[in-house]
Amino acid sequence: MSMHMGSQLRTVGRAGGVLCIGRLYCDLVFSGIDGAPAPGTEEFAQGITLMPGGGACITSAWLVAQGRPAWLCATLPSGPFTDAITGELMRAGADLSLCSPADPATDPQVTVVIPSGADRSFVTRRSGPAATLPDADDLSSLPVSHVHIGELATLVQMPEILTLARDAGLTVSLDCGWDDSLTRAEVLSLIQDVDVFLPNRTEQAWLDRIGVPLGTAPLTVVKLGADGAAGHCPLGHQHVPGEPTNVVDATGAGDAFNAGFLHSWIDGNPVPDCIVQGNHCGRMAVGAMGGTGALLEADTQE
């Protein structure tokens, strides 16, 4: 069944800015290779790019690029990556006033990104807290109407995000991210309590296997890569095909999709229209290296 899904979901918050909360990673994105090397062998990449990564960071940058104010709440990197990553974050344009420095004793949070055809795989070191949340007074002083959580693991570790957002009258969205160490008992009620859940098809398949069905959130939008995305709610579902494009690097494409979708959804548009905007941002993102590479390339060309 397919039908219009714009008017019978939870009330969409007033138009305004977005607070993006989640882990910030230092993405080392290799290019010119196709998949990880076999054990005992070595591959030589043609290039490498160091960029800010993580769902909250990338989504905030793409929101700003669409004219939507965004605040990033994350732990800034430690060690040799601090200056490079912070500089790129400032170029991306999100407000960093809610970010906090990492404990110098912790390892830097680094993700090695290995392309494989039109997809990619990751090796990640996650350390320390994802973020330090603002208090209620600080949050109320910001012109935001929505909170976006960059990965399910962050919400599991910081479930108080939901209380903070609801007490402030804000709507909430959640990306899934990959972490198959999480259990049904840890995630089911959290996904039920957000307004919009945004997994990709691999993540949703894993959730199905552990007993978290597709209709758990009031609105679930499953990202399907080149096939576009599909919105699912109690009223039905709507699939919107993707836009043909040449894939340079798929890193962060789902987070760029989130930004396009949310930018439209916050304004109260029907879900299929929101998916169209999400698909558009995702298509742009895969045309350059790194999750925000397309935005930084555009700035350079201006």
Order of alpha helices (4+ residues) and beta strands (2+ residues): beta-beta-beta-alpha-beta-beta-alpha-beta-beta-beta-alpha-beta-alpha-alpha-beta-alpha-beta-alpha-beta-beta-beta-alpha-alpha-alpha
